[in-house]
Amino acid sequence: MTQMSISRDDYTSYETGLARFWLLVCFCLWLPASWAAGEPLSEEQVIGLFYARNLSLISAEFGLETAQAQKLIAAAIPNPELNLYSQELAPNYPIASNGPVIYVSVSQLIETAGKRRLRMENSLLGEQAAESDLRDAIRTLTQAVRRAYYDLLLAQETMEATQEQSRHVQRLVEVQQKRFDVGDISERDLTRIKIEALKSQSDIDKTTAQVVSARSQLAVFLAWPEETAHLSVKDQWPDGKAFDDLKDAVSAVGFAMERRPDLLAARTRYAQAKQGIDLAKAQRIPDVRITAGFAHDLGNFVQNGATLGISVPLPLFYRQEGEIAQAGIRSNDAELRVRQTEVAVHSEVSTAFAAWISANTIVKRFETEVLQKAKHIRDSAEIAYTNGSTDIIDLIQAQRDYRNTILDYYQAQANRAYAYADLKMAIGEE
């Protein structure tokens, strides 16, 4: 099988990331007080609150603490044993000065073949893998909270656009009412524009429900249900500058191969499994137990003397063949998981990068072409209807088209934000 090794240098960026994670946790401690004034939360603030309050993330930290405890256990030196016993106990002795024999000894197990060192190295790899598991939990959960953040931002912007559309239609109603009062338009046209105003009000009711739902979902991630009704986020979509160094899908895949915590965890566990083979082989070499003590025997010619003993198990019939075979199987399985994870990373990054390019292109097209044209068509329809060169149907349709274009633009921004979150997760960034 292919050899793999994990050096401590591979974890430099991950240790830096963990330090940044805990800094964000401390940073968010003052957020509830500062947010009480009703200020909308930024994406960074929401993620900071999420790191400190999310129950799933807190639970994931226990895996790292367990691995750290295992490292302490692996480094432990066997404790010595104190033995105190007596023999030749009897109710009467032929010679009055005689008595029972008393032995006091201390025995110590001496581990051979570097077993303790191998255990410590193995547990260190386990701790490093647990660190990567925690980073992977942070990576995936952060992507989920980002999506919830963007859901609420989309709902807020949809609400604002719907309200603006409603106000715009209401102003049209007021203008057309004046024209109807002077006999410039028919009652039929006035009724149609009033119906359009009622529809825009219904749209406000629908988007209000969407805002409430998005707030509730974000509050679940923050474990903050008591603040659901007050949650709001800043009107700030991601611009994607974090991906400026990713020129193409190949560079994105290469970047992910160096940073993805799930891949690093798989590689570390493979190194741990390989090292486990050495530990299993070392178990074939017997440990030595040395015993030293003192004997007090009044019936012996030498009444007081030292004792010294050594015991070694003889591996005549069994030499750890089963454990060594199991360690080899675990190593092969761990290597297979590394290959599977590498394939998954390549696929996820390629898909996420393509989705980001597509979503970013669509948003730019809206901003450079579509929005301006939609607004021009709406304004032109209003002027044309005022001048009598078109009918109310064209005006209403132009209003609807403009509203739908704005909503499509906001949805495109949300899709780009989702693609942004997915790509950040795919390349291994929080």
Secondary structure, 3 states (H helix, E strand, C coil): CCCCCCCHHHHHHHHHHHHHHHHHHHHHHHHHHHHCCCCCECHHHHHHHHHHHCHHHHHHHHHHHHHHHHHHHHCCCCCCEEEEEEECCCCCCCCCCCCCEEEEEEEEEECCCCHHHHHHHHHHHHHHHHHHHHHHHHHHHHHHHHHHHHHHHHHHHHHHHHHHHHHHHHHHHHHHHHHHHCCCCCHHHHHHHHHHHHHHHHHHHHHHHHHHHHHHHHHHHHCCHHHHHHCCECCCCCCCHHHCCCCCHHHHHHHHHHHCHHHHHHHHHHHHHHHHHHHHHHCCCCCEEEEEEEEECCCCCCCEEEEEEEECCCCCCCCCHHHHHHHHHHHHHHHHHHHHHHHHHHHHHHHHHHHHHHHHHHHHHHHHHHHHHHHHHHHHHHHHHHCCCCCHHHHHHHHHHHHHHHHHHHHHHHHHHHHHHHHHHHHCCC
